[in-house]
Amino acid sequence: MVPDALMLVIGVGVGLLLQWCVYLFARRPHLLATPNERSSHTEPTPTMGGVVMALVVVAYFAQLASVDPRIGWGLCGACAAVAGVGLWDDLRGLGARFRIVVHALAAAMVLWALQLPLQIWALAVLLVAVVWFINLYNFMDGIDGYAAVQALVFCLGAHIVAGGVAGWTGDLLWLLAGATLAFLGFNWPPAKIFMGDVGSGFLGLLIAALSLYMWQAADVPLVASLILLTGFWFDATYTLCVRIVTRQEFTQAHRQHLYQHLAMRRGHLWTTMAFLSYAAVWLIPLAWFASNFTELIFVQTAALIAAVLPMALGCWRLQAGFNAQTD
């Protein structure tokens, strides 16, 4: 087993080298993300920076296949498929129907690889949840540093909650944390490069898969992972529900999430740092607390509600789901 610190160093080192290469390549004019009415940036910026994290993780799963073929190849194929369609969409544009079919197939591949001992209806619910998380991660990748910070919070938070996750999962969390830190060096506000769909969809799938596997392996309870991920799933779900209830065109891109309202008022750096502080001071301690009372459902439920309350208050106060001018 590779020492934790070495996996982190490998992730940072390889990530920085590859990220610099991708940054130089992505500066070509036809690869720049041009601002539009729904964008949170004002200058043309290189995209597809998330391809580095995807490459590092896919390579890890490929070598893991020699030890555990089902887990290795299953997760390798699923991550490669989602990253591949994301990259295609970044470079050429791709229809939503095709993307969602690939996302569903990748989610099914994850559930096959994990072999969760659940009934068919529960697996169907999880499949929909994984597809939703792939897409909500894409929705939430709208300002500099935000999506990468969520990935970092999840990786480090899982280790803190578990007192160190063992096995290949623990190694992968350190490796992903390193690659994410390398990406943040380029994506920290003001961003030099964006993650792109190749990175956001991939991270959504990977984090969902790791959450399910750590739950199955009794490393990190599912409620603890949900608490660590509160900033993303609650904002995206609340905003979508508001748009549906108010009969807006909820399938269209928008800037109505809580984090977008905050970014328009305070800027990208303030918003990303506010989320990081919220996660460090509130979410990680609550996740640790919930993980130490796995036999007490009411305690876990109370911890999840406590995690959600600041987000719920913010969404209500700033009217997430509506345009900023309606505030």
GILINFEN-V728926 format. One line per field, one symbol per residue. ss: DSSP state (H for helix, E for strand, C for the rest). psi: psi as a letter, one per 30 degrees, with the letter a starting at -180 (. if undefined). burial: I if it has 16 or more other ideal C-beta (glycine too) atoms within 10 Angstrom, else O. A space follows every 50 residues. Layout:
ss: ???
psi: ???
burial: ???
This chain:
ss: CCCHHHHHHHHHHHHHHHHHHHHHHHCCHHHEECCCCCCCCCCCEECCCC HHHHHHHHHHHHHHCCCCHHHHHHHHHHHHHHHHHHHHHHHCCCCHHHHH HHHHHHHHHHHHHHCCCCCHHHHHHHHHHHHHHHHHHHHCCCCCCHHHHH HHHHHHHHHHHHCCCCHHHHHHHHHHHHHHHHHHHHHCCCCCECCHHHHH HHHHHHHHHHHHHHHHCCCCCHHHHHHHCHHHHHHHHHHHHHHHHCCCCC CCCCCCCHHHHHHHHHCHHHHHHHHHHHHHHHHHHHHHHHHCCCCCHHHH HHHHHHHHHHHHHHHHHCCCCCCHHHC
psi: kkkeeeeeeeeeeeeeeeeeeeeeeffkeffkjkkafflflfkkkkagff feeeeeeeeeeeffffejeeeeeeeeeeeeeeeeeeeeeeefkkkeeeee eeeeeeeeeeeeefhkilleeeeeeeeeeeeeeeeeeeefiflkfeeeee eeeeeeeeeeefgjklafeeeeeeeeeeeeeeeffffkkkkfklelfeee eeeeeeeeeeeeeeeeghejkeeeeeefgeeeeeeeeeeeeeeeeghlif fkllhgleeeeeefefleeeeeeeeeeeeefeeeeeeeeefghffjeeee eeeeeeeeeeeeeeeeeghkflleff.
burial: OOOIOOIIOIIIOIIIOIIOOIIOOIOOOOIOIOOOOOOIIOOOIIIIII IIIIIIIIOIIOOIIOOOOOIIIIIIIIIIIIIIIIIIIIIOOIOOOOIO OIIOOIIOIIIOIIOIOOOOOOOOOIIOOIIIIIIIIIIIIIIIIIIIII IIIIIIIIIIIIOOIOOIIIIIIIIIIIIIIIIIIIIIIOIIIIIIIIII IIIIIIIIIIIIIIIOOOIIIOIIIIIIIIIIIIIIOIIIOIIOOOOIOI OOOIIIIIIIIIIIOOOIOOIIOIIIOIIOOIIIIIIIIIIOOOOOOOOI OOIIOIIIOOIIOIIOOIOIIIOOOOO
